[in-house]
Amino acid sequence: MNLLVVKLKIKPGTAAEFVATAQQLAASSRTEPGCLSYELWKGDDDVSYAMVEKYVDSDAAQAHRKTDHYRTLGRKLGDYLDGKPEAIVLNDQY
């Protein structure tokens, strides 16, 4: 199993647009084979968010990045970001 936590900082004043786009991405991603969950979380301030993604394996996580909705909506999310996302990848294989 793969778990990804992608920390995102957005530009001030873009929260409504960012959340709407991120929720579209999450809803589309949850329909992918191998996706167990895909959720948007909000931080303690108005500009901090995280996408928490859970996949059956690394192949499913890699396939996610090749989908049309990831490419389209992911690019659109980039318009709202203030800096580069920080990804933490965890797996249950020791």
Secondary structure, DSSP 4 states (H G I P E B T S, - for coil): -EEEEEEEEB-TT-HHHHHHHHHHHHHHHTTSTTEEEEEEEE-SSTTEEEEEEEESSHHHHHHHTTSHHHHHHHHHHHTTBSS--EEEEEES--
